Amino acid sequence: MPPMVPHSETANDLLWKEYSLVFRDFDDLTLARWLAQTLGQLEGRAWRLSHPLVGAYRLGAHIGHQRQIWLQRLVTPPAPYGESPCCRAPFLPLLSRDVREAGLVCQHCQGTLVPFEEIPAAVAGSLGGWAAEYAQLHEVAHWDDDKRGGVADFDAFLEDAAKKAETSLRFAGEVLATRLLDFYPAVVWEDHDECLEVRPEDVLF
């Protein structure tokens, strides 16, 4: 009988752990070179979080962070990428719906890369307004029974919130993440919402 999977570790978590095994087999120099080369491919674009290249990079970056690859200075990252203040890895931010609370998130250590108050003013206002509106849509998925009872057809109301979330995420990727490219060499943006059952394929330009 197979061992039980801990409740906190989903089948999806285990699948991504399996995917990451290839990077665990890389020696430090090989991993550093692969990460630097991939950063060069990512440069100059806003990327979906679900994009396969981004997914592969995030797996490698996680292993690299565990091994402190960038602190060893084995390779030089592409010139446009500055050093992250959180972990000294190359500067690669994630734009998520939690940007007001978490700022832009580091793709290497998962910490706050740019606090919201330090995001350039030219785009911070738009990001804050977008995040506030999105939070209201996302909250519908977490309504308690009392709130749900106040809506005549909650299922239809939830579906409407999901449709609006699709449009809102599309705007974040097509407009807001693109504006961030004026300040950062590449940007990753969150293109799904599991709570509202919005999948990346629902968020097409």
N, C-alpha and C positions, 0 to 999 in steps of 0.2 A: 504494500500500500504506500503511495507516494506521500512524502511529508506534507503537512498542511502549510499553506502559504499564510504568513502573518496578515492580519486584517488590514494593516496599513500599507501593505505592498500588493498592488493590483497586478493582474495578468499583464497589463500594458507596461507597468514598471519592470516586470521581469523580462518582457520582450526587449525593451530598450537596453537592459543590462546585457542581454545576449548580443545585441547589435554592437555594444561598446567593446566586446572582447577583442575585436580586430585591433583596436587602438592600444589595448593593454599589451599586445604582442610587439608593438613598436618599441624600439629603444628610444631613449630620450632625444637624441639628435634627429632620428627619422621623424618622430612625432613633431618636433619643433619645426622642421622643414615643411612637413605637410601642412601644419597650421599656418605658417607664414605664406605658403603658396596659395592656400585657400583664401586667406584674407585678401590677397591680390585679386582673386576672382570675384570676391564680394564687393570690392571697392566701387564706390560711385553709384550704388543702387539702394533702394529700399526693398527689403526682402521679407516675404511672408515667413512667419515662424514655422509654418508647415512645409516649407520648401525642402526637398530632400538634401540639397547641398547645405542648407542651414542646419538641418537636423544632424547631418554627419559632422559638421563643424562643432556643434554644441557637444556632441559625444566626445570628440577628440579634445575639445577645450576643457571639459570636466576632468578627463584623465590628466591633461596637462596641468591643470590647477592643483590636483592632488600631488603631482610630482614636482610642482614649482618649476615648471619648464622655463617660464619667462624670466624668473629670477636668476636662472643659470646663464642667461644671455648666450645661448648656444647659436642663435641665428638673429638676424636683424629683421624685424617686421617691415612691411612696406612703409615707405616714408610718411604717407598721410596719417598713419595711425599713431596718435600720441599714447602716452603711458597712462593707464587707468589709476586714479588715486586710491581705489579700494584694494587692488591686488597687484598692480604694476604690469598687468597684461595689456595687450593692445586694446585701444578704446573702441569697443563695439557695443552700442546701446540697444536695448529692447524697449519699444513703446508699447505699454499695456494699458488696459482700462483703469489700472490702479496708479496711473502716473501722478495724480495729486498726492497720494500717500507715499508711494514707493519711489517716485522720480523715474528716471530712466535706469533700467536694470542692466548690470554687467552680465555678459554672456559667458564669462569665465568663472566668476565666483558666485554669481547670482545675488550679489549685494547691490546696494544703491550706487550706481555709477555717477549719476548727476541728480542731486536733490532737486525737487521741483522748483524751489526758489532760485536755483542757479541755472535753470534752463534759460537760454537767451530770450529776452523780453519780446523780440519780434514774433516768436511763436508760442511763448508760454501762455498768453491770454487765450489763444485759440485752443490750446491743449486743455487748459483748465475748464473752459466752457464745454468742450466736447466730453471730457471725463465726467463732469457733473450731470450732463444729460444722459450719458450712457449708464451711469450708476442707477438712475431711476428705472431704466429699462431692465437692467440686470436684477434689481431688487425684486421685481415681480416673481421671479423664479423661487424666491425665498419667503414669500408671503406666508404667514401663518393662517390657520383655519378661519380666524375671525375676519381677516382681510379678504380672504378668498370668498367668504360668504357674502361680502358686500358687493360682489360683482355678479350680475345675472348669469353670465356664461363665462366662468373663469377660464376654461380651456380655450375658448375663442380669444379671450383677452390675452392669455399667455402666448398664443400663436401670433397675435398682432405685435406683442412686445418683441418676439423673436424676429419677425420680419423687419421691424424698425431697427433692431440690433444689427441685422445683416447690412442694412443701408449705412448705419453709423460706423461699423467696422470698415466697410468699403471706403468711406470718406477718410477714415484714419489712415488707411494704407495709401490711397490714391493722392491725398492732399497733404495731411499733416506730416506723415513720415517723409514725404518728398521735401517738405519745407525744412525738415531737420537736416537734410543733406547739405544745406547751406553752411552748416556748422560742424558736421561730423562726417567722416569718410564713408561710412555705410551705416544703415539703420535696419533693424529687424522690427517687424510689427506683428502684434498678436492678431491672428485672423480666424479665431474661433471662440466660442463661449459654450463650454460643456453644460453649464447650468441651464441655459436656454436652448440647448441642443442645436446650436448654430455650428455647422461644420465649415471647414475651409472651402469646400466646393459650393457652399451657399453664398460665399462672399467673392463673387467674380466681378471683374470690372466690365 
